[in-house]
Amino acid sequence: MEFFNSLETLPPLLKTFWYIAIPVSVIFLLQAILTFVGGGDGCDNVDMDAGADGEHGHSSFFSLKNLTNFLLGFSWAGIALYSSIASPTLLAAVATLVGLGFVWIFFLIIRQIEKLAEDNSFRLSSVLGRQAEVYLPIPANKLNSGKVLISVGGSVRELPAMTTGECIANGQRVTVVALEDGLLMVELERGISHG
């Protein structure tokens, strides 16, 4: 209570900075806590609703989180620089620039978080038409499955494969032509044989 009483004795501009900084800091802390415990996704800066054209990810400059970030930077810069900058106009201008800088920094952080949250999960359908190398021999005429090594999205995967043709030996190059019950249907690449 003594702290709030001492605010009354401050010059009007510094008092204004403090009256902005205290509630905004509390709101910022609550937003941060809710983001980390699951009450928010940390992406409130970005409007994730589909636009008229169906695209996602349109930036929303005017949001509660951006306003909070701006006021946080603005008020604390004003408090920190009050004794260093004598001109109230220059102080307000510098504090505004710092506030805008806070919005920009948090926007960049959110963009990086979005990149980390991208769905890079493997989809079996992504291997259609790709080449693979036989790892375990593939028996003829869908009698049983063998295994192939296939590179997808920068990683090599070992996947079960079958063929409708002749037996395909280790080291042979094949092409994925279809998917059947979670198995790759492959064909021997034409003209290539490691006999």
LOTIBA-900044 format. One record per residue: x, y, z of N, C-alpha, C in turn. Coordinates in steps of 0.1 Angstrom, whole numbers, plus 2048, in hexadecimal, padded with zeros to 3 digits. Example, Ala and Ser with C-alpha at 12.3 -4.5 7.8 and 13.67 -1.06 7.14 Angstrom:
# residues 2
<nu 884 | nv 7C7 | nw 84E | cau 87B | cav 7D3 | caw 84E | cu 884 | cv 7DF | cw 84E>;
<nu 880 | nv 7EA | nw 847 | cau 889 | cav 7F5 | caw 847 | cu 881 | cv 800 | cw 84F>;
This chain:
# residues 195
<nu 808 | nv 7F4 | nw 800 | cau 800 | cav 800 | caw 800 | cu 809 | cv 80D | cw 800>;
<nu 814 | nv 80C | nw 807 | cau 81D | cav 817 | caw 807 | cu 822 | cv 81B | cw 7F9>;
<nu 825 | nv 810 | nw 7F1 | cau 829 | cav 813 | caw 7E3 | cu 81F | cv 81B | cw 7DC>;
<nu 812 | nv 818 | nw 7DC | cau 808 | cav 81F | caw 7D5 | cu 807 | cv 82D | cw 7DA>;
<nu 809 | nv 82F | nw 7E7 | cau 808 | cav 83D | caw 7ED | cu 814 | cv 845 | cw 7E8>;
<nu 820 | nv 83F | nw 7E6 | cau 82B | cav 846 | caw 7E1 | cu 82A | cv 84A | cw 7D2>;
<nu 821 | nv 843 | nw 7CB | cau 81F | cav 846 | caw 7BD | cu 818 | cv 854 | cw 7BC>;
<nu 810 | nv 857 | nw 7C6 | cau 809 | cav 864 | caw 7C5 | cu 813 | cv 870 | cw 7C5>;
<nu 81F | nv 86E | nw 7CB | cau 828 | cav 879 | caw 7CC | cu 831 | cv 87A | cw 7BF>;
<nu 830 | nv 871 | nw 7B6 | cau 838 | cav 872 | caw 7A9 | cu 832 | cv 87C | cw 7A0>;
<nu 83B | nv 881 | nw 796 | cau 837 | cav 88A | caw 78C | cu 82C | cv 883 | cw 783>;
<nu 823 | nv 88A | nw 77D | cau 818 | cav 884 | caw 776 | cu 81C | cv 87A | cw 76B>;
<nu 826 | nv 87D | nw 763 | cau 82A | cav 874 | caw 758 | cu 82F | cv 867 | cw 75E>;
<nu 838 | nv 868 | nw 768 | cau 83D | cav 85C | caw 76E | cu 832 | cv 854 | cw 775>;
<nu 829 | nv 85B | nw 77B | cau 81D | cav 854 | caw 781 | cu 815 | cv 84D | cw 777>;
<nu 813 | nv 853 | nw 76B | cau 80C | cav 84D | caw 760 | cu 812 | cv 840 | cw 75C>;
<nu 820 | nv 840 | nw 75A | cau 827 | cav 834 | caw 756 | cu 825 | cv 829 | cw 761>;
<nu 826 | nv 82D | nw 76D | cau 824 | cav 822 | caw 778 | cu 816 | cv 81D | cw 778>;
<nu 80C | nv 826 | nw 776 | cau 7FE | cav 821 | caw 776 | cu 7FB | cv 818 | cw 76A>;
<nu 803 | nv 819 | nw 75F | cau 801 | cav 810 | caw 754 | cu 809 | cv 803 | cw 757>;
<nu 815 | nv 805 | nw 75C | cau 81F | cav 7F9 | caw 75D | cu 819 | cv 7EF | cw 767>;
<nu 813 | nv 7F3 | nw 772 | cau 80F | cav 7E9 | caw 77C | cu 804 | cv 7E0 | cw 777>;
<nu 7F9 | nv 7E5 | nw 773 | cau 7EE | cav 7DC | caw 76E | cu 7F3 | cv 7D4 | cw 762>;
<nu 7FA | nv 7DA | nw 758 | cau 7FE | cav 7D3 | caw 74C | cu 808 | cv 7C8 | cw 750>;
<nu 811 | nv 7CA | nw 759 | cau 81A | cav 7C0 | caw 75D | cu 813 | cv 7B4 | cw 763>;
<nu 808 | nv 7B7 | nw 76B | cau 800 | cav 7AC | caw 771 | cu 7F9 | cv 7A4 | cw 766>;
<nu 7F3 | nv 7AB | nw 75C | cau 7EC | cav 7A5 | caw 751 | cu 7F6 | cv 79C | cw 749>;
<nu 802 | nv 7A2 | nw 747 | cau 80D | cav 79B | caw 73F | cu 810 | cv 78E | cw 746>;
<nu 812 | nv 78F | nw 753 | cau 816 | cav 783 | caw 75B | cu 80B | cv 778 | cw 75B>;
<nu 7FE | nv 77D | nw 75C | cau 7F3 | cav 773 | caw 75B | cu 7F2 | cv 76D | cw 74D>;
<nu 7F5 | nv 775 | nw 742 | cau 7F5 | cav 76F | caw 735 | cu 800 | cv 764 | cw 734>;
<nu 80C | nv 768 | nw 739 | cau 817 | cav 75E | caw 738 | cu 814 | cv 752 | cw 740>;
<nu 80E | nv 753 | nw 74B | cau 80B | cav 747 | caw 754 | cu 801 | cv 73E | cw 74C>;
<nu 7F6 | nv 745 | nw 747 | cau 7EC | cav 73D | caw 740 | cu 7F1 | cv 737 | cw 734>;
<nu 7FA | nv 73D | nw 72D | cau 800 | cav 737 | caw 721 | cu 808 | cv 72B | cw 724>;
<nu 810 | nv 72B | nw 72F | cau 818 | cav 720 | caw 733 | cu 811 | cv 714 | cw 73A>;
<nu 805 | nv 717 | nw 740 | cau 7FE | cav 70D | caw 747 | cu 7F2 | cv 708 | cw 73E>;
<nu 7F1 | nv 70D | nw 732 | cau 7E7 | cav 708 | caw 729 | cu 7DA | cv 710 | cw 728>;
<nu 7DA | nv 71C | nw 72E | cau 7CE | cav 725 | caw 72C | cu 7CE | cv 72D | cw 720>;
<nu 7DA | nv 72C | nw 719 | cau 7DB | cav 733 | caw 70C | cu 7E5 | cv 72C | cw 703>;
<nu 7E5 | nv 72E | nw 6F6 | cau 7EE | cav 727 | caw 6EE | cu 7FA | cv 72F | cw 6EB>;
<nu 7FC | nv 73B | nw 6F0 | cau 807 | cav 743 | caw 6ED | cu 807 | cv 749 | cw 6E0>;
<nu 7FC | nv 748 | nw 6D8 | cau 7FC | cav 74D | caw 6CB | cu 7F1 | cv 757 | cw 6C9>;
<nu 7ED | nv 75E | nw 6D4 | cau 7E2 | cav 768 | caw 6D3 | cu 7E6 | cv 774 | cw 6C9>;
<nu 7F3 | nv 776 | nw 6C6 | cau 7F6 | cav 780 | caw 6BD | cu 7F2 | cv 77D | cw 6AF>;
<nu 7EF | nv 771 | nw 6AC | cau 7EC | cav 76D | caw 69E | cu 7DE | cv 768 | cw 69D>;
<nu 7D7 | nv 76E | nw 694 | cau 7C9 | cav 76A | caw 692 | cu 7C9 | cv 75D | cw 68A>;
<nu 7C5 | nv 752 | nw 691 | cau 7C5 | cav 745 | caw 68B | cu 7B8 | cv 741 | cw 685>;
<nu 7AE | nv 74A | nw 684 | cau 7A2 | cav 747 | caw 67E | cu 7A4 | cv 749 | cw 66F>;
<nu 79E | nv 740 | nw 667 | cau 79F | cav 741 | caw 659 | cu 799 | cv 74E | cw 654>;
<nu 7A0 | nv 754 | nw 64A | cau 79B | cav 760 | caw 644 | cu 791 | cv 75D | cw 639>;
<nu 78D | nv 767 | nw 632 | cau 783 | cav 765 | caw 627 | cu 788 | cv 75C | cw 61D>;
<nu 796 | nv 75C | nw 61B | cau 79B | cav 753 | caw 611 | cu 79F | cv 746 | cw 616>;
<nu 79C | nv 743 | nw 623 | cau 79F | cav 736 | caw 629 | cu 7AD | cv 735 | cw 62E>;
<nu 7B6 | nv 73F | nw 62D | cau 7C3 | cav 73E | caw 631 | cu 7C4 | cv 741 | cw 640>;
<nu 7CE | nv 73B | nw 646 | cau 7D0 | cav 73C | caw 655 | cu 7DC | cv 745 | cw 657>;
<nu 7DD | nv 74A | nw 664 | cau 7EA | cav 751 | caw 668 | cu 7EB | cv 75F | cw 664>;
<nu 7E0 | nv 766 | nw 662 | cau 7E0 | cav 775 | caw 660 | cu 7E4 | cv 77B | cw 66D>;
<nu 7EE | nv 784 | nw 66C | cau 7F2 | cav 78B | caw 678 | cu 7E7 | cv 795 | cw 67D>;
<nu 7E5 | nv 795 | nw 68A | cau 7DC | cav 79E | caw 690 | cu 7E4 | cv 7A8 | cw 699>;
<nu 7E6 | nv 7B4 | nw 694 | cau 7EE | cav 7BD | caw 69C | cu 7E6 | cv 7C2 | cw 6A8>;
<nu 7D9 | nv 7C4 | nw 6A6 | cau 7D1 | cav 7C9 | caw 6B2 | cu 7CB | cv 7BE | cw 6B9>;
<nu 7D2 | nv 7BA | nw 6C4 | cau 7CD | cav 7AF | caw 6CD | cu 7D0 | cv 7B3 | cw 6DB>;
<nu 7CA | nv 7AD | nw 6E5 | cau 7CC | cav 7B0 | caw 6F3 | cu 7DB | cv 7AD | cw 6F7>;
<nu 7E0 | nv 7A2 | nw 6F1 | cau 7EE | cav 79E | caw 6F4 | cu 7F8 | cv 7A9 | cw 6EF>;
<nu 7F5 | nv 7AE | nw 6E3 | cau 7FE | cav 7B8 | caw 6DD | cu 7FD | cv 7C5 | cw 6E5>;
<nu 7F1 | nv 7C9 | nw 6E9 | cau 7EF | cav 7D5 | caw 6F1 | cu 7F6 | cv 7D3 | cw 6FE>;
<nu 7F5 | nv 7C8 | nw 704 | cau 7FC | cav 7C5 | caw 711 | cu 80B | cv 7C7 | cw 70F>;
<nu 811 | nv 7C1 | nw 704 | cau 81F | cav 7C1 | caw 701 | cu 823 | cv 7D0 | cw 6FF>;
<nu 81B | nv 7D7 | nw 6F7 | cau 81F | cav 7E5 | caw 6F5 | cu 81F | cv 7ED | cw 702>;
<nu 815 | nv 7EC | nw 709 | cau 814 | cav 7F4 | caw 716 | cu 81F | cv 7F0 | cw 720>;
<nu 822 | nv 7E3 | nw 720 | cau 82D | cav 7DE | caw 729 | cu 83A | cv 7E5 | cw 725>;
<nu 83E | nv 7E5 | nw 718 | cau 84A | cav 7EB | caw 714 | cu 84A | cv 7FA | cw 716>;
<nu 83E | nv 800 | nw 712 | cau 83C | cav 80F | caw 713 | cu 83E | cv 814 | cw 721>;
<nu 837 | nv 80D | nw 72A | cau 837 | cav 812 | caw 738 | cu 844 | cv 810 | cw 73F>;
<nu 84A | nv 804 | nw 73E | cau 857 | cav 802 | caw 745 | cu 862 | cv 80A | cw 73E>;
<nu 862 | nv 80C | nw 731 | cau 86C | cav 815 | caw 72B | cu 86A | cv 823 | cw 731>;
<nu 85E | nv 828 | nw 732 | cau 85C | cav 835 | caw 737 | cu 861 | cv 836 | cw 746>;
<nu 85F | nv 82C | nw 74E | cau 864 | cav 82C | caw 75C | cu 873 | cv 82C | cw 75C>;
<nu 879 | nv 823 | nw 754 | cau 887 | cav 821 | caw 754 | cu 88F | cv 82D | cw 74F>;
<nu 889 | nv 834 | nw 745 | cau 890 | cav 83F | caw 73E | cu 88B | cv 84D | cw 743>;
<nu 882 | nv 84D | nw 74D | cau 87D | cav 85A | caw 752 | cu 888 | cv 864 | cw 757>;
<nu 891 | nv 85E | nw 75E | cau 89C | cav 867 | caw 764 | cu 8A6 | cv 86A | cw 759>;
<nu 8A7 | nv 863 | nw 74E | cau 8B1 | cav 865 | caw 744 | cu 8AD | cv 86E | cw 739>;
<nu 8A0 | nv 86F | nw 736 | cau 89B | cav 877 | caw 72B | cu 892 | cv 882 | cw 731>;
<nu 897 | nv 88E | nw 730 | cau 890 | cav 89A | caw 736 | cu 883 | cv 89E | cw 72F>;
<nu 883 | nv 89D | nw 721 | cau 878 | cav 8A1 | caw 719 | cu 86C | cv 897 | cw 71A>;
<nu 861 | nv 89B | nw 71F | cau 855 | cav 891 | caw 720 | cu 851 | cv 88C | cw 712>;
<nu 852 | nv 894 | nw 707 | cau 84F | cav 890 | caw 6FA | cu 858 | cv 885 | cw 6F5>;
<nu 865 | nv 888 | nw 6F7 | cau 870 | cav 87E | caw 6F3 | cu 86E | cv 871 | cw 6FB>;
<nu 86C | nv 873 | nw 708 | cau 86A | cav 867 | caw 710 | cu 85E | cv 85E | cw 70B>;
<nu 853 | nv 865 | nw 708 | cau 847 | cav 85E | caw 703 | cu 84A | cv 857 | cw 6F6>;
<nu 851 | nv 85E | nw 6ED | cau 855 | cav 859 | caw 6E0 | cu 85E | cv 84C | cw 6E1>;
<nu 868 | nv 84D | nw 6EA | cau 871 | cav 842 | caw 6EC | cu 869 | cv 836 | cw 6F3>;
<nu 860 | nv 839 | nw 6FC | cau 858 | cav 82F | caw 703 | cu 84F | cv 828 | cw 6F8>;
<nu 84A | nv 830 | nw 6EF | cau 841 | cav 82A | caw 6E5 | cu 849 | cv 821 | cw 6DC>;
<nu 855 | nv 825 | nw 6D8 | cau 85E | cav 81C | caw 6D0 | cu 861 | cv 80F | cw 6D7>;
<nu 864 | nv 810 | nw 6E4 | cau 867 | cav 804 | caw 6EB | cu 85A | cv 7FB | cw 6EC>;
<nu 84F | nv 801 | nw 6EE | cau 842 | cav 7FA | caw 6EE | cu 840 | cv 7F2 | cw 6E1>;
<nu 842 | nv 7F9 | nw 6D6 | cau 841 | cav 7F3 | caw 6C9 | cu 84B | cv 7E8 | cw 6C7>;
<nu 857 | nv 7EA | nw 6CC | cau 862 | cav 7E0 | caw 6CC | cu 85E | cv 7D4 | cw 6D3>;
<nu 857 | nv 7D5 | nw 6DF | cau 852 | cav 7CA | caw 6E6 | cu 848 | cv 7C2 | cw 6DE>;
<nu 83F | nv 7C9 | nw 6D7 | cau 835 | cav 7C2 | caw 6CF | cu 83C | cv 7BA | cw 6C4>;
<nu 846 | nv 7C0 | nw 6BD | cau 84E | cav 7BA | caw 6B3 | cu 855 | cv 7AD | cw 6B8>;
<nu 85C | nv 7AF | nw 6C4 | cau 863 | cav 7A3 | caw 6C9 | cu 85A | cv 798 | cw 6CD>;
<nu 84F | nv 79B | nw 6D3 | cau 845 | cav 790 | caw 6D7 | cu 83F | cv 78A | cw 6CA>;
<nu 83D | nv 792 | nw 6C0 | cau 838 | cav 78D | caw 6B3 | cu 842 | cv 783 | cw 6AD>;
<nu 84F | nv 786 | nw 6AD | cau 859 | cav 77D | caw 6A8 | cu 85A | cv 770 | cw 6B1>;
<nu 858 | nv 771 | nw 6BE | cau 859 | cav 766 | caw 6C6 | cu 84D | cv 75C | cw 6C3>;
<nu 841 | nv 762 | nw 6C1 | cau 835 | cav 75A | caw 6BE | cu 837 | cv 753 | cw 6B1>;
<nu 83D | nv 75A | nw 6A7 | cau 83F | cav 754 | caw 69A | cu 849 | cv 748 | cw 69C>;
<nu 853 | nv 749 | nw 6A4 | cau 85C | cav 73E | caw 6A6 | cu 855 | cv 732 | cw 6AD>;
<nu 84C | nv 735 | nw 6B7 | cau 844 | cav 72B | caw 6BD | cu 83B | cv 724 | cw 6B4>;
<nu 835 | nv 72C | nw 6AA | cau 82C | cav 726 | caw 6A0 | cu 834 | cv 71C | cw 698>;
<nu 841 | nv 71F | nw 694 | cau 849 | cav 716 | caw 68C | cu 84B | cv 709 | cw 693>;
<nu 84E | nv 70A | nw 6A0 | cau 850 | cav 6FE | caw 6A8 | cu 844 | cv 6F6 | cw 6A9>;
<nu 838 | nv 6FC | nw 6A8 | cau 82B | cav 6F5 | caw 6AA | cu 826 | cv 6F0 | cw 69D>;
<nu 82D | nv 6F2 | nw 692 | cau 828 | cav 6ED | caw 685 | cu 826 | cv 6DE | cw 685>;
<nu 81D | nv 6D9 | nw 67E | cau 81A | cav 6CB | caw 67E | cu 823 | cv 6C4 | cw 673>;
<nu 82E | nv 6BE | nw 678 | cau 837 | cav 6B7 | caw 670 | cu 836 | cv 6A8 | cw 671>;
<nu 82A | nv 6A4 | nw 675 | cau 828 | cav 695 | caw 677 | cu 828 | cv 68E | cw 66A>;
<nu 82D | nv 682 | nw 66B | cau 82E | cav 67A | caw 65F | cu 821 | cv 674 | cw 65A>;
<nu 81E | nv 676 | nw 64D | cau 812 | cav 670 | caw 647 | cu 816 | cv 666 | cw 63D>;
<nu 810 | nv 65A | nw 63E | cau 814 | cav 64F | caw 635 | cu 811 | cv 653 | cw 626>;
<nu 807 | nv 65B | nw 624 | cau 804 | cav 65F | caw 616 | cu 80F | cv 668 | cw 610>;
<nu 818 | nv 66D | nw 618 | cau 822 | cav 676 | caw 613 | cu 82D | cv 66E | cw 60B>;
<nu 82D | nv 660 | nw 60C | cau 837 | cav 658 | caw 605 | cu 833 | cv 654 | cw 5F7>;
<nu 826 | nv 656 | nw 5F4 | cau 822 | cav 652 | caw 5E6 | cu 82A | cv 658 | cw 5DB>;
<nu 82F | nv 650 | nw 5D2 | cau 837 | cav 654 | caw 5C7 | cu 845 | cv 656 | cw 5CA>;
<nu 849 | nv 654 | nw 5D6 | cau 857 | cav 655 | caw 5DA | cu 85F | cv 648 | cw 5D8>;
<nu 86C | nv 64A | nw 5D7 | cau 875 | cav 63F | caw 5D6 | cu 87A | cv 63A | cw 5E3>;
<nu 87C | nv 62D | nw 5E4 | cau 881 | cav 628 | caw 5F1 | cu 88B | cv 61D | cw 5EE>;
<nu 892 | nv 618 | nw 5F8 | cau 89C | cav 60D | caw 5F7 | cu 897 | cv 602 | cw 5FF>;
<nu 897 | nv 5F6 | nw 5F9 | cau 893 | cav 5EA | caw 601 | cu 89D | cv 5E7 | cw 60C>;
<nu 898 | nv 5E5 | nw 618 | cau 8A0 | cav 5E2 | caw 624 | cu 89F | cv 5D4 | cw 627>;
<nu 893 | nv 5CE | nw 627 | cau 891 | cav 5C0 | caw 629 | cu 88A | cv 5BB | cw 61C>;
<nu 88E | nv 5B0 | nw 617 | cau 888 | cav 5AB | caw 60A | cu 879 | cv 5AB | cw 60B>;
<nu 873 | nv 5AF | nw 5FF | cau 864 | cav 5AF | caw 5FE | cu 860 | cv 5A3 | cw 5F6>;
<nu 858 | nv 59A | nw 5FC | cau 854 | cav 58E | caw 5F5 | cu 84B | cv 591 | cw 5E9>;
<nu 84A | nv 588 | nw 5E0 | cau 842 | cav 58A | caw 5D4 | cu 833 | cv 589 | cw 5D7>;
<nu 82B | nv 590 | nw 5CE | cau 81C | cav 58E | caw 5CE | cu 815 | cv 590 | cw 5DB>;
<nu 819 | nv 59A | nw 5E3 | cau 812 | cav 59E | caw 5EF | cu 811 | cv 592 | cw 5F9>;
<nu 81B | nv 589 | nw 5F9 | cau 81A | cav 57E | caw 602 | cu 81E | cv 583 | cw 610>;
<nu 827 | nv 58C | nw 612 | cau 82B | cav 591 | caw 61E | cu 831 | cv 59F | cw 61C>;
<nu 835 | nv 5A5 | nw 627 | cau 83B | cav 5B2 | caw 625 | cu 84A | cv 5B2 | cw 628>;
<nu 851 | nv 5BB | nw 621 | cau 85F | cav 5BE | caw 624 | cu 85F | cv 5CC | cw 62A>;
<nu 86B | nv 5D2 | nw 629 | cau 86D | cav 5DF | caw 62E | cu 875 | cv 5E7 | cw 625>;
<nu 871 | nv 5F4 | nw 624 | cau 879 | cav 5FE | caw 61C | cu 87D | cv 609 | cw 625>;
<nu 888 | nv 610 | nw 620 | cau 88D | cav 61C | caw 627 | cu 889 | cv 628 | cw 61D>;
<nu 882 | nv 632 | nw 623 | cau 87E | cav 63D | caw 61A | cu 880 | cv 64A | cw 622>;
<nu 885 | nv 654 | nw 61A | cau 888 | cav 661 | caw 620 | cu 87C | cv 66A | cw 61E>;
<nu 877 | nv 66F | nw 62A | cau 86B | cav 678 | caw 629 | cu 86E | cv 684 | cw 633>;
<nu 86D | nv 690 | nw 62E | cau 86E | cav 69C | caw 637 | cu 87C | cv 69C | cw 63E>;
<nu 886 | nv 697 | nw 638 | cau 893 | cav 698 | caw 63E | cu 897 | cv 68C | cw 648>;
<nu 88E | nv 683 | nw 649 | cau 891 | cav 677 | caw 651 | cu 88E | cv 66A | cw 64A>;
<nu 896 | nv 660 | nw 64D | cau 894 | cav 653 | caw 646 | cu 88C | cv 64A | cw 64F>;
<nu 882 | nv 644 | nw 648 | cau 878 | cav 63C | caw 650 | cu 879 | cv 62E | cw 64A>;
<nu 877 | nv 624 | nw 653 | cau 876 | cav 616 | caw 64F | cu 868 | cv 612 | cw 64F>;
<nu 862 | nv 60F | nw 643 | cau 854 | cav 60C | caw 642 | cu 851 | cv 5FE | cw 63C>;
<nu 847 | nv 5F8 | nw 640 | cau 843 | cav 5EB | caw 63A | cu 83E | cv 5ED | cw 62C>;
<nu 842 | nv 5E3 | nw 623 | cau 83F | cav 5E5 | caw 615 | cu 83B | cv 5D7 | cw 60F>;
<nu 833 | nv 5D7 | nw 605 | cau 82F | cav 5CB | caw 5FD | cu 830 | cv 5CE | cw 5EE>;
<nu 830 | nv 5C4 | nw 5E6 | cau 82F | cav 5C5 | caw 5D8 | cu 826 | cv 5BB | cw 5D1>;
<nu 821 | nv 5BF | nw 5C6 | cau 818 | cav 5B6 | caw 5BF | cu 820 | cv 5AE | cw 5B4>;
<nu 82D | nv 5B2 | nw 5B3 | cau 835 | cav 5AB | caw 5A9 | cu 83E | cv 5A1 | cw 5AF>;
<nu 84A | nv 5A0 | nw 5A9 | cau 854 | cav 596 | caw 5AD | cu 85B | cv 59A | cw 5BA>;
<nu 862 | nv 591 | nw 5C1 | cau 869 | cav 594 | caw 5CD | cu 873 | cv 59F | cw 5CA>;
<nu 875 | nv 5A8 | nw 5D4 | cau 87E | cav 5B3 | caw 5D2 | cu 889 | cv 5B2 | cw 5DD>;
<nu 895 | nv 5B1 | nw 5DA | cau 8A0 | cav 5AE | caw 5E3 | cu 8A5 | cv 5BB | cw 5EA>;
<nu 8AD | nv 5B9 | nw 5F4 | cau 8B3 | cav 5C4 | caw 5FC | cu 8BB | cv 5CD | cw 5F2>;
<nu 8BB | nv 5DA | nw 5F5 | cau 8C3 | cav 5E4 | caw 5ED | cu 8BC | cv 5E8 | cw 5E1>;
<nu 8B1 | nv 5E2 | nw 5DC | cau 8AB | cav 5E6 | caw 5D0 | cu 8A3 | cv 5F3 | cw 5D2>;
<nu 8A2 | nv 5FB | nw 5C8 | cau 89B | cav 608 | caw 5C8 | cu 88D | cv 605 | cw 5C3>;
<nu 883 | nv 60A | nw 5CB | cau 875 | cav 608 | caw 5C8 | cu 86E | cv 616 | cw 5C8>;
<nu 862 | nv 616 | nw 5C2 | cau 859 | cav 622 | caw 5C3 | cu 84C | cv 61E | cw 5CA>;
<nu 848 | nv 627 | nw 5D3 | cau 83B | cav 625 | caw 5DA | cu 830 | cv 628 | cw 5D0>;
<nu 827 | nv 61F | nw 5CD | cau 81C | cav 621 | caw 5C3 | cu 80F | cv 622 | cw 5CA>;
<nu 80D | nv 61C | nw 5D6 | cau 800 | cav 61D | caw 5DD | cu 802 | cv 61A | cw 5EB>;
<nu 7F7 | nv 61C | nw 5F3 | cau 7F7 | cav 618 | caw 601 | cu 7EB | cv 60E | cw 603>;
<nu 7EE | nv 604 | nw 60B | cau 7E4 | cav 5FA | caw 60D | cu 7E4 | cv 5F5 | cw 61C>;
<nu 7DA | nv 5F9 | nw 624 | cau 7DA | cav 5F5 | caw 632 | cu 7E7 | cv 5F8 | cw 639>;
<nu 7EC | nv 604 | nw 637 | cau 7F8 | cav 608 | caw 63F | cu 805 | cv 603 | cw 639>;
<nu 804 | nv 5FC | nw 62E | cau 810 | cav 5F7 | caw 628 | cu 812 | cv 5FE | cw 61B>;
<nu 81F | nv 600 | nw 617 | cau 823 | cav 606 | caw 60A | cu 822 | cv 5FB | cw 600>;
<nu 81C | nv 5FE | nw 5F5 | cau 81C | cav 5F6 | caw 5E9 | cu 827 | cv 5FC | cw 5E0>;
<nu 831 | nv 5F3 | nw 5DD | cau 83D | cav 5F8 | caw 5D5 | cu 83F | cv 5F1 | cw 5C8>;
<nu 846 | nv 5F7 | nw 5BF | cau 84A | cav 5F0 | caw 5B3 | cu 858 | cv 5F3 | cw 5B1>;
<nu 85F | nv 5E9 | nw 5AC | cau 86D | cav 5EA | caw 5A8 | cu 86F | cv 5F5 | cw 59E>;
<nu 879 | nv 5FD | nw 5A0 | cau 87C | cav 608 | caw 596 | cu 880 | cv 601 | cw 589>;
<nu 87B | nv 605 | nw 57E | cau 87F | cav 5FF | caw 572 | cu 88D | cv 602 | cw 56E>;
<nu 894 | nv 5F7 | nw 569 | cau 8A1 | cav 5F9 | caw 564 | cu 8AC | cv 5F9 | cw 56F>;
<nu 8A8 | nv 5F7 | nw 57B | cau 8B2 | cav 5F8 | caw 586 | cu 8B1 | cv 5EA | cw 58D>;
<nu 8BD | nv 5E4 | nw 58E | cau 8BE | cav 5D7 | caw 594 | cu 8CB | cv 5D6 | cw 59B>;
<nu 8CB | nv 5D1 | nw 5A7 | cau 8D8 | cav 5CF | caw 5AE | cu 8DB | cv 5C1 | cw 5AF>;
<nu 8D5 | nv 5B9 | nw 5A6 | cau 8D6 | cav 5AA | caw 5A5 | cu 8E1 | cv 5A4 | cw 5AC>;
